């Protein structure tokens, strides 16, 4: 690893919590040893990188950082170039949402979809953190314009997290908070029910599946805070809505949602 990369690593280690310090040191050292013996490859397309490239080649960077369509500022759904968005788009205008705004990195297709699917495995944590850094670099000003004070990921139930090995939304949120210099508080929101996967549910079933699944942790200084709620994918918005509802019930003044992608 180059000197600048080591400095960046050291800075991140010094700001890590004591509980995650040893694990983070081990992963970063392992990543450094891997780069020492094997040529660096793009995390998007797995092609060899030139010495001037970062961890993602220019072609994949462009694909991941460019949203092919405009999106609704209220629910992050795709909209046409001449869509009326006052009060929301046609998808959300008549809905009462517990979050104030929603932003996305892009549409759930192509390379972005591929890397999100790869993130959902135990070996995808480093990729999730890297994608969170790219997200912050691309959309930082837009996210900061929403004036969040604290970044909270949508939590996994402890059993699901144990099975997967990590929470991809937490890894994304950590990198976003780190890059944007915001407070990162993954423990302020809990998932109290181990719900079946949303992908197996109908539209109505998705809402019922996550009803009451989240709870803000008691005793944390959530009152009157503006929260940036982070998740990887928003499909119907049921999970984000229920998580935001729990945060508002716990005292948050407002919630804005940031997701990597929406499929529509």
RAMO-V190087 format. One line per field, one symbol per residue. phi: phi as a letter, one per 30 degrees, with the letter a starting at -180 (. if undefined). psi: psi as a letter, one per 30 degrees, with the letter a starting at -180 (. if undefined). burial: b if it has 9 or more other C-alpha atoms within 8 Angstrom, else e. A space follows every 50 residues. Layout:
BEGIN
phi=???
psi=???
burial=???
END
This chain:
BEGIN
phi=.dddddddddddddcddedcddddddddddddddddcbddbddccidecd dddddbdeddedddccddbdbddcbiddbddcddbdijdddceccccdcd abbbdaddahddddddddddcedcddddddddddedddceedddddhdcb cbdddcdeddddddjacddddddddddddcicdcbdcdbcccbdddeddc cdeddddddcdidbadddicddeidcccccbdbccciddddddddddddd jddabccbbdabdb
psi=kleeeeeeeeeeefglleefeeeeeeeeeeeeeefefkkklkfefglkkl fflafkleeeeeefgjkflllkfefglkllfgkkgjglafefegkjkfle lklleakilbeeeeeeeefglefgeeeeeeeeeeeeeegeeeefffhlfk kklkllkeeeeeeefljeeeeeeeeeeeeghlkjifffkkjfkiklkffg lleeeeeeegkgflkkkkflifkglkkjkklekkdfgeeeeeeeeeeeef fkelkkkklelkf.
burial=eeeeebeebeeebeeeeeeebeebbeebeeebeebeeeeebbebeeeebe eebebbbeebbebbbebeebbbbbbbbbbeeeeebeebbeebeeeeebbb bbbbbbbbeebbbbbbeebbbbebbebbbbbbbbbbeebbeebbeeebbb bbbbbbbeebbeebeebbbbbbbbbbbbbbebebebebbbbeebeeeeee beeeebbebbeebbbbbeeeebeebbbbbbbbbbeeebbbbbbbbbbbeb bbbbbbbbbbbbee
END
